[in-house]
Amino acid sequence: CYDGTCKAILSEIKNWVTAVDGQSKMFWLRGLSGSGKSTIAMTIAHWAEHEGLLGYSNFPLIAKGSYNDSIKFPYLILHHIAYRLSKFDSSLTESVMKA
């Protein structure tokens, strides 16, 4: 997002991300096509990565063109998520290696 834009929604999402409540979390961002959902999601992903909070983001995988192969995509995305999460949290590495 451009500096100074989307302050309210970015603040809401950042507060939600950093809240310590012991709950599993999913934030559903919805809106009309072209309303900026992807831009907000990418802004939050960059912020969370900088803060050391991001376990996985699918933007790099999609940007590499893997999204275009509908047969391979589920296989690629699951392996990519497992790899990235094990890099983010080394306690997951052994389980990922076994799987």
C-alpha positions in Angstrom: 0.0 0.0 0.0 1.1 3.6 -0.5 2.2 5.3 2.7 -0.8 6.8 4.4 -3.4 4.6 2.6 -5.4 1.8 4.1 -4.3 2.8 7.6 -7.5 1.5 9.4 -7.5 -1.9 7.8 -3.8 -2.4 8.1 -4.0 -1.4 11.8 -6.9 -3.8 12.4 -5.0 -6.7 10.7 -1.7 -6.0 12.6 -3.6 -5.9 15.9 -5.3 -9.2 15.0 -2.0 -10.8 14.0 -0.2 -9.8 17.2 -3.1 -10.6 19.6 -2.1 -13.3 22.0 -5.3 -15.3 22.7 -4.2 -18.9 22.1 -6.6 -19.3 19.2 -6.0 -20.6 15.7 -6.3 -17.6 13.3 -7.8 -16.9 9.9 -8.5 -13.4 8.7 -11.0 -13.3 5.8 -10.3 -10.2 3.7 -13.1 -9.7 1.2 -14.2 -7.0 -1.2 -15.0 -6.2 -4.7 -12.6 -7.0 -7.5 -10.0 -4.3 -7.8 -10.6 -3.0 -4.3 -7.0 -3.7 -3.1 -7.3 -7.0 -1.3 -4.1 -8.4 -2.9 -2.2 -5.2 -2.2 -3.3 -5.2 1.5 -2.4 -8.9 1.8 1.1 -8.3 0.2 1.6 -5.3 2.5 0.8 -7.3 5.6 3.0 -10.2 4.4 5.9 -7.9 3.9 5.3 -6.3 7.4 4.9 -9.8 9.0 8.1 -11.1 7.4 10.0 -8.0 8.6 8.6 -8.6 12.1 9.6 -12.3 12.0 5.9 -13.3 12.1 5.4 -14.7 8.7 5.5 -18.5 8.4 4.4 -18.7 4.8 3.2 -16.5 1.9 2.1 -17.8 -1.5 2.9 -14.7 -3.5 6.4 -15.8 -4.5 5.1 -19.2 -5.8 2.4 -17.6 -7.8 4.8 -15.0 -9.2 7.0 -17.8 -10.5 4.2 -19.1 -12.8 3.5 -22.4 -11.0 -0.1 -21.2 -10.6 -0.7 -21.8 -14.3 -0.2 -25.6 -14.1 -3.5 -26.7 -12.4 -2.3 -30.4 -12.2 1.0 -29.7 -10.5 -0.1 -26.7 -8.4 -1.6 -28.7 -5.4 1.6 -30.8 -5.3 3.8 -27.8 -5.5 2.0 -25.6 -3.0 1.8 -28.3 -0.3 5.6 -29.0 -0.6 6.4 -25.3 -0.8 4.3 -24.6 2.4 5.9 -27.5 4.3 9.4 -26.3 3.3 8.7 -22.7 4.2 7.1 -23.5 7.5 10.0 -25.8 8.4 12.4 -23.0 7.6 10.4 -20.6 9.7 10.1 -23.0 12.7 12.9 -25.5 13.0 10.8 -27.6 15.4 8.8 -28.7 12.3 11.7 -29.8 10.3 11.8 -33.4 11.5 8.1 -33.9 11.0 8.4 -32.5 7.5 11.3 -34.7 6.7 9.4 -37.8 7.9 6.4 -36.9 5.8 
